[in-house]
Amino acid sequence: MKNERLGTMELISDTLNAQKEIEDCINTNGHANEHNYGYYQWIEEPPRKNVFIKFEKKRGILAQYSDNTKSWYFISTPIAKKEESIILMLESLDFLFKKKKAKKVMLELNSNLRKMLISAIKNSSLSIGQNNYVYHWPVFDMKNWNGYELKGKKWKKIRNIRNSFYKLNRVSVEDSRNVPSENLRKIVNDWLKQRSGIDRPMYRRYFNMVSQNFNGVDFARTLIVNEEPCSITAGWKIPNSNNYYSGVGIYNYKHKHIGEISNLDDLLFLKKKGFEEVDFGGSGKTLLQFKMKFNPSYIYKTYSFPVVRKN
C-alpha cells in the first residue's frame, strides 16, 4: 500500500519515515496510554501492517491493516482533542468502508465512547458487533497510594511476601537496556510458556521491544535474582500529562512471588519519580485479580469490538 492523500486525510503506510510527523501529532494532541510512537512500531506483527491515518492540525489515528482479511485495527482512541474523537473515527470509518472496501474495523474504546459511537452510526450502513474482549484497567493514585509503607491489614500478605523474598534471595535491579538481549529474550520465552488466554498471542511485540532496545520506553527495569535476570517491567509517561502507563510486566516464574516483587518494585520506583497516576494496563479478570493485590485506586473498562457493514 502506498501513501494516499485524501484531502484533509492521508494514509501513511511508511510509518518509519513518517516518525517525525507521527511524533509531532502525539506531542501536540496525544493523551492515551498507547499514544507512543515506539510502542506503535514494536506492536507491528504480521499479518498486520502499520498505517497511520493522518488528519490536518496534527491529529491522527494509529492504525493497522491486514491484507489477508481486509481488516483494519485502531490502536486506542484518535490522537486529537477528546471531543474530536468521534468525528475522526466516523470520517475514518466512512472512508475505509467506502473507498478501501474494509470488511471490518476493530476498535477498543471505553464505555462512554462506545455508546457515543453506537449512537452516531445508528442510522448509517454500519453496525457494532459483539464485544470480543472486555479489559479491566487498574489505576493507582500515587499521592494517596501507601504501598511503600506496607502498613496495616490490607498490606499484610504483600508485606510477608516481600520480607520473605528478600530474606531468601539476593536481589538487585538493573536498567533492562543494560541487560544482554539474549537474557531478556529468555525471560520472554519463559513467560510465554506459562501464559494462556488473551495476552499470549501478543508475545511477538515483546521480542520486538527487546530487539528495538525499548524504543519509546521511558523506564525499563529488570530484577536480578541470585545473579539471574528474572523480569521486565517497562512503560512511559502518557503524553500531555503527569501520568504513567506501565505497559509491560513479564517474568520468568523461576521464583515464587517474582510477579508480586517485580510489580511492587516498579510501583515504589514510580512513586519516587513523582507521577500523579500509574495505569497498570488492561487485562482479563484472572490477571486483574493479581493486580488487585497492589490496591489500585480505581478500575475502568475498555471494550474490544468490530464495526461492520449491515447485512
GIPE-V658372 format. One record per residue. N is the residue number from 1. RES is the residue in one letter. NEAR is the number of other C-alpha atoms within 12 Angstrom. D_CENTER is the distance of its C-alpha to the mean C-alpha in Angstrom with 1 decimal. Layout:
# GIPE-V658372
N;RES;NEAR;D_CENTER, N;RES;NEAR;D_CENTER
This chain:
# GIPE-V658372
1;M;17;26.0, 2;K;13;27.3, 3;N;19;26.2, 4;E;20;27.7, 5;R;16;28.9, 6;L;19;29.2, 7;G;12;30.9, 8;T;19;28.3, 9;M;26;25.5, 10;E;29;24.7, 11;L;33;22.8, 12;I;31;21.8, 13;S;27;21.4, 14;D;23;21.9, 15;T;30;18.7, 16;L;21;19.8, 17;N;16;22.9, 18;A;23;21.2, 19;Q;25;19.0, 20;K;16;21.1, 21;E;26;21.1, 22;I;41;17.4, 23;E;32;17.0, 24;D;24;19.9, 25;C;33;18.2, 26;I;37;15.1, 27;N;26;17.5, 28;T;21;19.7, 29;N;32;17.7, 30;G;33;14.0, 31;H;29;12.8, 32;A;35;9.3, 33;N;39;6.1, 34;E;39;5.2, 35;H;44;8.9, 36;N;40;9.3, 37;Y;39;11.9, 38;G;32;11.5, 39;Y;36;7.9, 40;Y;38;9.5, 41;Q;41;12.4, 42;W;32;11.2, 43;I;35;9.4, 44;E;33;12.9, 45;E;23;14.6, 46;P;18;18.1, 47;P;18;19.3, 48;R;25;16.7, 49;K;30;17.4, 50;N;38;15.6, 51;V;38;17.8, 52;F;46;17.2, 53;I;44;19.1, 54;K;38;20.7, 55;F;32;22.9, 56;E;23;25.4, 57;K;19;25.0, 58;K;26;21.8, 59;R;36;19.7, 60;G;43;17.7, 61;I;49;15.0, 62;L;47;12.5, 63;A;42;13.9, 64;Q;37;14.8, 65;Y;35;18.2, 66;S;25;19.9, 67;D;21;23.6, 68;N;13;24.4, 69;T;17;23.6, 70;K;22;23.8, 71;S;29;20.4, 72;W;38;17.8, 73;Y;40;14.1, 74;F;39;12.6, 75;I;36;9.0, 76;S;33;8.6, 77;T;40;11.9, 78;P;42;14.5, 79;I;45;14.8, 80;A;35;18.0, 81;K;23;19.7, 82;K;19;18.4, 83;E;16;21.9, 84;E;22;21.7, 85;S;31;18.6, 86;I;28;20.8, 87;I;26;23.3, 88;L;30;21.0, 89;M;44;19.6, 90;L;28;23.2, 91;E;29;24.5, 92;S;36;21.9, 93;L;40;22.6, 94;D;25;26.3, 95;F;24;26.3, 96;L;35;24.2, 97;F;26;26.4, 98;K;18;29.7, 99;K;14;29.6, 100;K;22;27.2, 101;K;20;28.2, 102;A;28;24.8, 103;K;28;25.1, 104;K;31;21.9, 105;V;37;18.7, 106;M;36;15.6, 107;L;39;13.7, 108;E;34;11.3, 109;L;34;12.9, 110;N;27;14.0, 111;S;21;17.6, 112;N;19;19.3, 113;L;27;18.0, 114;R;30;18.5, 115;K;17;22.1, 116;M;21;22.7, 117;L;32;21.8, 118;I;26;24.1, 119;S;17;26.8, 120;A;22;26.5, 121;I;25;27.0, 122;K;17;29.5, 123;N;13;32.4, 124;S;20;30.9, 125;S;18;30.9, 126;L;28;27.3, 127;S;27;26.1, 128;I;32;23.0, 129;G;21;22.6, 130;Q;17;21.9, 131;N;20;18.5, 132;N;18;17.1, 133;Y;25;14.8, 134;V;24;14.3, 135;Y;29;11.3, 136;H;31;12.2, 137;W;32;10.4, 138;P;34;12.8, 139;V;33;13.4, 140;F;35;16.1, 141;D;28;18.7, 142;M;30;19.7, 143;K;21;23.1, 144;N;20;24.1, 145;W;29;22.2, 146;N;23;25.1, 147;G;35;23.5, 148;Y;25;25.1, 149;E;19;28.4, 150;L;23;27.8, 151;K;15;30.9, 152;G;14;32.1, 153;K;13;32.0, 154;K;18;28.3, 155;W;23;27.4, 156;K;18;30.2, 157;K;21;28.3, 158;I;33;25.6, 159;R;25;28.5, 160;N;20;30.6, 161;I;24;27.8, 162;R;29;27.2, 163;N;19;31.0, 164;S;20;31.7, 165;F;23;29.0, 166;Y;24;30.1, 167;K;13;33.7, 168;L;15;33.4, 169;N;21;31.3, 170;R;17;31.2, 171;V;27;27.7, 172;S;21;26.5, 173;V;28;23.2, 174;E;28;22.6, 175;D;25;20.3, 176;S;34;18.5, 177;R;27;19.6, 178;N;22;23.1, 179;V;28;22.8, 180;P;19;24.3, 181;S;24;21.8, 182;E;17;23.7, 183;N;28;23.1, 184;L;39;19.3, 185;R;31;19.5, 186;K;27;21.7, 187;I;35;19.3, 188;V;35;16.8, 189;N;24;19.8, 190;D;23;21.0, 191;W;29;17.7, 192;L;25;17.7, 193;K;18;21.3, 194;Q;18;20.5, 195;R;21;17.5, 196;S;15;18.0, 197;G;16;16.6, 198;I;19;13.4, 199;D;26;11.3, 200;R;20;14.2, 201;P;16;14.2, 202;M;23;11.0, 203;Y;30;12.9, 204;R;23;14.0, 205;R;29;10.8, 206;Y;39;11.7, 207;F;31;15.2, 208;N;26;14.3, 209;M;36;12.5, 210;V;35;15.8, 211;S;22;18.1, 212;Q;20;16.6, 213;N;28;17.2, 214;F;38;13.8, 215;N;26;13.9, 216;G;32;12.0, 217;V;36;11.5, 218;D;28;13.9, 219;F;31;14.5, 220;A;37;14.5, 221;R;36;17.0, 222;T;40;18.9, 223;L;43;21.4, 224;I;32;24.7, 225;V;29;26.7, 226;N;18;30.3, 227;E;16;29.7, 228;E;25;26.9, 229;P;39;23.3, 230;C;40;21.4, 231;S;45;17.8, 232;I;49;14.8, 233;T;46;12.6, 234;A;43;10.7, 235;G;36;8.8, 236;W;38;10.1, 237;K;33;12.1, 238;I;32;10.8, 239;P;28;13.4, 240;N;22;16.7, 241;S;21;16.3, 242;N;22;17.0, 243;N;29;13.8, 244;Y;41;11.2, 245;Y;42;7.6, 246;S;38;8.0, 247;G;39;5.0, 248;V;42;7.9, 249;G;40;11.0, 250;I;43;13.5, 251;Y;41;17.2, 252;N;33;20.4, 253;Y;27;22.1, 254;K;23;25.3, 255;H;28;26.0, 256;K;20;26.1, 257;H;30;23.6, 258;I;34;21.7, 259;G;34;18.5, 260;E;34;20.0, 261;I;42;21.3, 262;S;43;18.3, 263;N;36;16.1, 264;L;36;19.2, 265;D;33;19.8, 266;D;40;16.4, 267;L;42;17.1, 268;L;25;20.6, 269;F;25;19.6, 270;L;38;17.3, 271;K;27;20.1, 272;K;17;22.5, 273;K;21;20.4, 274;G;20;21.1, 275;F;28;17.7, 276;E;25;18.4, 277;E;31;15.4, 278;V;41;12.6, 279;D;39;9.7, 280;F;42;9.2, 281;G;34;6.2, 282;G;36;7.3, 283;S;32;10.2, 284;G;26;13.6, 285;K;21;16.7, 286;T;17;17.7, 287;L;25;14.7, 288;L;25;14.9, 289;Q;18;18.5, 290;F;23;17.7, 291;K;35;15.4, 292;M;27;18.3, 293;K;27;20.5, 294;F;38;19.2, 295;N;31;20.4, 296;P;32;17.6, 297;S;25;19.2, 298;Y;22;17.8, 299;I;26;15.4, 300;Y;24;14.2, 301;K;26;13.5, 302;T;29;11.9, 303;Y;31;13.8, 304;S;33;13.3, 305;F;29;16.7, 306;P;31;18.8, 307;V;38;21.1, 308;V;30;24.4, 309;R;24;28.0, 310;K;17;30.5, 311;N;8;33.1
